[in-house]
Amino acid sequence: MPDRASSERRDLSLTALYTAGAWQAFGLPGSDLLASDEAARVFRVVNFALRIARFFRPGPVLRETLRHRHALIDHLVEQSEAPLVLELAAGLSPRGLWLSGRGREAVEVDLPDLMATKRRLLERSEAGRAALARTGLRLVSGDVFEVDFDALLSRPGPVCVVAEGLLVYLEPAARRTLYEKVARLLARRSGDFVFDLLPPAEEPPPGLVGQLLAWLMRRATGGADFDRTPETREAIRRALLEAGFTSVTTYEPATHPALVPRPDAPSQTLVWRATVRER
């Protein structure tokens, strides 16, 4: 079994809280139903620390990176003709709320603690409880490497699989395992796999403050950290094609500025769409 984030070893609740705070700050549809004081506090504290880091070493801004990443992924999900959307490691993302409110079927998968937190947040309000009652929204507790994707989908047909903020934590062997699992699903149905992954080879080495923040994150998340195994875009593209995808396309703010808000804001993200079409 390849090394990967598991429920026993890695608790990514800190990153889930930060992104939830970001979605609320950006006013994404449905983010108000998942808002919490804890997420807002984590968002403020982390941004303060990152502002200090940028004073010593200017570079991409995390909140702008998340804003651009989410916008690019949303565009590709909306562009996909698949009526079913399967979101892996969904965390506290409001995407499923947005999609199910527009008539598409959204199935979200994440570790039990995160799914329990998401349910609890939604159950606080009448609107949240109404969202939970939608037939087009399912929250599933489980490890993305272990759950049966086909069993989660209520009907046949194309599917758009989304993995936002997940693959950066996986080592290359684990990423290939996930590529193959998703490609097998899409070979039976057709559709798209949309995810973000900036090759570690393109990332600048962290400065002293960045190293301190990484250490704090490892302490807070039980050891989870970004994978920095050297890997190029071409290596990732080749791995996707070898896994069974028939085409691979990349998107980033510099090449698709019309798809993101504040395109000139300093960010660094790369979104991939790997496709399998019916032959």
C-alpha positions in Angstrom: 0.0 0.0 0.0 1.6 3.4 -1.0 2.3 5.9 1.8 -0.7 8.3 2.0 -2.6 10.5 4.4 -4.8 8.3 6.5 -7.4 8.9 9.2 -5.1 7.3 11.8 -2.0 9.3 11.0 -3.0 12.7 9.5 -5.6 15.1 10.7 -5.9 18.0 8.2 -8.5 19.9 10.2 -6.3 23.0 10.4 -6.2 23.3 6.6 -9.9 22.6 6.4 -10.6 25.4 8.8 -8.3 27.8 6.9 -9.9 27.1 3.6 -13.4 27.3 5.1 -12.4 30.8 6.4 -11.2 31.6 2.9 -14.4 30.5 1.2 -16.4 32.6 3.7 -14.2 35.6 3.2 -14.6 35.3 -0.6 -18.4 35.0 -0.3 -18.7 31.7 -2.1 -22.3 30.4 -2.5 -23.1 28.2 0.5 -20.0 29.2 2.5 -22.2 31.0 5.0 -23.9 27.7 6.0 -20.4 26.4 7.0 -19.0 29.5 8.6 -17.6 29.3 12.1 -15.7 31.5 14.5 -12.9 28.9 14.6 -12.5 29.0 10.9 -12.4 32.8 10.8 -9.9 32.8 13.6 -7.6 30.3 11.9 -7.9 32.3 8.6 -6.9 35.6 10.4 -4.0 34.1 12.4 -2.5 32.2 9.4 -2.8 35.3 7.1 -1.0 37.4 9.8 1.9 34.9 9.9 2.1 34.7 6.2 2.2 38.5 5.9 5.2 38.5 8.2 6.8 35.8 6.0 6.2 37.9 2.8 7.9 40.9 4.5 11.1 38.9 4.5 10.5 37.0 1.2 7.9 38.3 -1.2 6.0 35.7 -3.2 2.5 34.2 -3.9 -0.3 35.0 -1.4 -2.0 31.9 -0.1 -5.5 33.3 0.1 -5.2 34.5 -3.6 -3.8 31.1 -4.6 -6.9 29.5 -3.0 -9.2 32.1 -4.7 -7.7 31.3 -8.1 -7.6 27.6 -7.6 -11.2 27.4 -6.6 -12.4 29.6 -9.5 -10.5 27.5 -12.1 -11.9 24.3 -10.7 -15.4 25.7 -10.5 -15.1 26.7 -14.1 -14.1 23.3 -15.2 -16.8 21.6 -13.2 -19.4 23.9 -14.6 -18.0 23.3 -18.1 -18.3 19.5 -17.7 -21.4 18.0 -19.0 -21.5 15.3 -16.4 -24.6 15.4 -14.2 -22.8 13.7 -11.4 -20.0 15.3 -9.4 -17.8 13.3 -7.0 -15.7 15.4 -4.8 -12.8 13.7 -3.0 -11.4 15.1 0.3 -14.2 17.7 0.1 -13.5 19.1 3.6 -15.6 22.1 4.3 -15.9 23.2 0.7 -19.3 24.6 -0.2 -19.1 23.3 -3.8 -21.6 20.5 -3.2 -24.1 22.9 -1.8 -23.7 25.1 -4.8 -24.0 22.3 -7.3 -26.9 20.5 -5.6 -28.8 23.8 -5.5 -28.5 24.0 -9.2 -29.9 20.6 -10.0 -26.7 18.5 -10.2 -26.0 15.6 -8.0 -23.0 16.0 -5.7 -21.4 13.3 -3.7 -18.7 14.4 -1.2 -16.2 12.1 0.4 -13.9 12.8 3.3 -12.7 11.3 6.6 -15.3 10.7 9.3 -14.3 13.6 11.6 -14.5 16.2 8.8 -17.8 14.9 7.5 -19.2 14.9 11.1 -18.1 18.5 11.5 -19.7 19.5 8.1 -23.0 17.9 9.1 -22.9 19.6 12.5 -22.3 23.0 10.9 -25.1 22.5 8.4 -27.6 21.3 11.1 -27.3 24.7 12.9 -29.6 26.5 10.5 -32.8 25.9 8.7 -31.1 26.5 5.3 -28.4 24.0 6.2 -30.8 21.3 7.2 -32.7 21.9 4.0 -29.5 21.4 2.1 -28.8 18.2 3.9 -32.2 16.9 2.9 -31.6 17.4 -0.8 -31.6 14.2 -2.8 -28.8 15.6 -4.9 -26.4 16.0 -2.0 -24.6 13.1 -0.2 -21.9 13.4 2.4 -19.9 10.1 2.7 -17.4 9.3 5.4 -14.5 7.3 4.2 -10.9 7.1 2.8 -10.7 8.0 -0.9 -8.4 5.1 -1.4 -10.7 2.6 0.1 -14.3 3.6 -0.8 -16.0 2.1 -3.9 -16.6 5.0 -6.2 -19.2 3.2 -8.3 -21.2 2.3 -5.2 -21.5 6.0 -4.2 -23.1 7.1 -7.5 -26.8 6.7 -7.8 -27.1 6.2 -11.5 -25.0 5.4 -14.6 -23.5 8.1 -16.8 -20.6 10.5 -17.0 -19.1 11.9 -13.8 -16.8 14.8 -12.9 -14.4 13.8 -10.2 -12.9 16.7 -8.2 -9.9 16.7 -5.8 -9.1 20.2 -4.6 -6.2 20.5 -2.2 -5.6 16.8 -1.9 -2.9 15.6 -4.3 -0.2 18.0 -2.9 -0.2 15.9 0.3 0.4 12.6 -1.6 3.6 11.1 -2.6 4.0 10.2 -6.3 3.2 6.5 -5.8 0.0 7.4 -4.0 -1.0 9.9 -6.6 -0.6 7.2 -9.3 -2.7 4.9 -7.3 -5.5 7.5 -7.2 -5.0 8.4 -10.9 -5.6 4.7 -11.8 -8.6 4.4 -9.5 -10.3 7.4 -11.0 -9.3 6.4 -14.6 -11.0 3.0 -14.1 -14.2 4.7 -12.9 -14.2 7.1 -15.9 -13.4 4.3 -18.3 -16.8 2.8 -17.3 -18.7 6.1 -17.4 -16.6 8.7 -19.2 -15.9 12.2 -17.7 -13.3 14.4 -16.2 -10.9 14.3 -13.3 -10.3 17.9 -12.1 -7.6 18.6 -9.5 -4.8 21.0 -8.5 -1.2 20.1 -8.3 1.8 22.4 -8.7 4.9 20.2 -9.4 7.2 20.5 -6.4 10.0 21.1 -8.9 8.4 24.5 -9.6 8.1 25.6 -6.0 10.9 27.8 -4.5 12.5 26.4 -1.4 10.8 27.8 1.7 12.6 30.6 3.7 13.2 30.5 7.4 9.7 31.8 8.3 8.2 29.4 5.8 10.0 26.5 7.4 8.7 27.6 10.8 5.2 27.7 9.5 5.6 24.3 7.9 6.8 23.0 11.3 3.8 24.5 13.0 1.5 22.9 10.5 3.1 19.5 11.0 2.6 19.9 14.7 -1.0 20.9 14.3 -1.9 18.2 11.7 -0.2 15.2 13.2 2.6 15.1 10.7 1.0 16.0 7.4 3.0 18.3 5.1 3.2 19.1 1.4 4.9 16.5 -0.7 8.1 17.9 -2.2 9.4 14.9 -4.1 10.8 16.4 -7.3 8.3 15.9 -10.2 7.8 17.9 -13.4 4.6 18.7 -15.3 5.7 16.3 -18.0 6.1 13.5 -15.4 2.6 14.2 -14.0 1.1 14.3 -17.5 2.8 11.0 -18.5 1.6 9.4 -15.2 -2.0 10.4 -16.0 -1.9 9.1 -19.6 -0.3 5.8 -18.3 -3.1 5.5 -15.8 -5.7 5.4 -18.6 -6.7 9.0 -19.2 -7.1 10.0 -22.9 -6.3 13.7 -22.7 -4.7 16.0 -20.2 -5.0 19.8 -20.0 -3.6 22.4 -17.5 -5.0 25.7 -16.5 -3.4 28.6 -14.5 -4.1 32.3 -13.9 -1.3 33.4 -16.2 -2.7 31.4 -19.2 -6.4 31.8 -18.4 -6.8 35.2 -16.7 -10.4 35.6 -17.7 -11.4 32.6 -15.6 -10.2 34.0 -12.2 -11.1 37.1 -10.1 -8.2 39.5 -9.5 -6.0 37.8 -12.1 -3.1 40.1 -11.3 -3.0 39.1 -7.6 0.1 37.2 -6.7 -0.7 33.5 -6.7 0.7 30.1 -7.7 -1.6 27.3 -8.7 -1.9 24.8 -11.5 -5.2 23.0 -12.2 -5.4 19.8 -14.2 -8.2 18.3 -16.2 -7.7 14.6 -17.2 -10.4 13.2 -19.4 -11.7 9.8 -20.5 -14.3 10.0 -23.2 -16.5 7.2 -24.5 -14.8 5.4 -27.4 
